[in-house]
Amino acid sequence: MKKLPKSASIPTLRRLPKYLHFLQKLQSTDEKFISATKIANEFGIEPILVRKDLSTTGIVGKPKIGFELERLIKSINEFLNWHSVQNAVIVGVGGLGKAIMGYVGFQDYGLNIVAAFDSDKTLIGKKIKDVQVFPINELPEIVKSNEATIGVITVPATSAQFICDVLVGSGIKGIWNFAPRALKVNNDVILENAQLSQSLAVLTHKMVTKNS
Amino acid sequence: MKKLPKSASIPTLRRLPKYLHFLQKLQSTDEKFISATKIANEFGIEPILVRKDLSTTGIVGKPKIGFELERLIKSINEFLNWHSVQNAVIVGVGGLGKAIMGYVGFQDYGLNIVAAFDSDKTLIGKKIKDVQVFPINELPEIVKSNEATIGVITVPATSAQFICDVLVGSGIKGIWNFAPRALKVNNDVILENAQLSQSLAVLTHKMVTKNS
C-alpha cells in the first residue's frame, strides 16, 4: 500500500467525495485535464482551498495545465481507500437500513455489505438487494468468516450501544453509526457518526440566522 | 423571536444535537443540573470546547453547579430553531426518501413533512406515514399553500438540479440535499448537503491512516 499521510482535516475529507463526483461526471466528456480553479468554480469555493485539498491526496498538478483527470480520480480514490473493497455488515433492517442496503453507490466507495442482521424474526432469511438477513446471534461468526471490517448501525437509539459492543467484540474496526445516540468504543476502533440530525441542525440554524 | 448570534461554526452546530440527545436522556433521571465537564466526558472531548459550544447558544452556567438541565435543553433547541415547526416537502420517494419520511425523530427537530413528490405514477396518491405523494407539477401550489420553507431532495443525482430549481422557484428557502450531486442555488437560499458518502469518506480514510 502507498504510504499515506497520517491524517487529513474533516472538512477536506468531506469535500473530496464532492470533487470526485464532479470529476467522474467529466470522464464522459472529452476533457483530459482539469484545473483547481475549474473545480473551485463548480462548488463556489476558493481555488487555494481546492489546491490544498488535492495536494493532501499526494498528487502534484502541472502549472497552467492542471491535473490529469484519470490520475486525479485515482489519487482521491486511493486516498479515501475507496479503491479497495472493505466488507461490511449492517445491523437494523428498518427503513434507513434498507435504504443504505439499496444504495448501490456505496459499492463505488469500496463498501461491500455482505450480511444484514435484525432481531425481527419475520425478516430472518429474507434477502434485500441480494444481502441476506441473519439473526444477531450469528453476527460474530459471520463477521469473522467474511473478514468484515466495517459495521453499519441502523438500529433504534436504545439498542445502539449494545449492538456496537457486539460488533467490536466480533472484530469490527470501523463503526458507521446512524443511530441518534453517542456511542463509546475502544481507542483502536474508528467511530463515525452519520447522524442526519446534525446535518439538519446546520440547515435550520443557518436559515434562522440568515433571516434575523 | 430571541435575537440570535449571526452564526455558529459548523463543528459547533454538529455537536449541539449530540449534546441535546444526551441531555434529553438525562431528563428521565433525577438530575436537575449538568456540568460542561460531565457532557465533555460523555463524548470524550475537552470541557472547554463544550463550554464554548453551549455559550454560543446564549446560556450562562453557574460556577460549581453548571447548567440547569431544562434551561439548557431549551437554549439549544431555540438556537437550532428546533422549538418552532417548519413545513417541508420531500421530492423522491425511493428507499432513502421513505426512510426519511418514516423517521419520526425529525418532528422533534421541528421538521414537519407536509407532502411528498415523485415522478413514478404508481406512487401518486399513496400515503407514507400519513404523508401523501403528489406529482411534481403540483409542487409549486402545494409549497405555497402549506407555506413550506424546506425542500428535501432524495431523487437520483441526474434530476437533483432540476428538482432544486423547481423547489427554489416555488419559494423554498432551505434545501436539504441527499443526492450525490453539487447543486447551485441563489444566495438567498440555504443549501445543506447530507451526502452519506462524505461521512463514509471520513470513516474509511481514518481506518487506513490508523493502520498505516
Interface residues (C-beta under 8 A of the other chain):
Chain A: M1 K3 L4 P5 K6 S7 A8 I10 P11 L13 R14 L16 P17 K18 H21 F22 E42 F43 G44 F79 L80 N81 W82 Q86 G94 G95 L96 K98 A99 I100 G102 Y103 G105 F106 Y109 G110 L111 T149 I150 A157 K173 G174 W176 P180 R181 A182 K184 D188 I190 E192 N193 A194 Q195 L196 S197 Q198 S199 L200 A201 V202 L203 T204 H205 K206 M207 V208 T209 K210 N211 S212
Chain B: M1 K3 L4 P5 K6 S7 A8 I10 P11 L13 R14 L16 P17 K18 H21 F22 E42 F43 G44 F79 L80 N81 W82 Q86 G94 G95 L96 K98 A99 I100 G102 Y103 G105 F106 Y109 G110 L111 T149 I150 A157 K173 G174 W176 P180 R181 A182 K184 D188 I190 E192 N193 A194 Q195 L196 S197 Q198 S199 L200 A201 V202 L203 T204 H205 K206 M207 V208 T209 K210 N211 S212
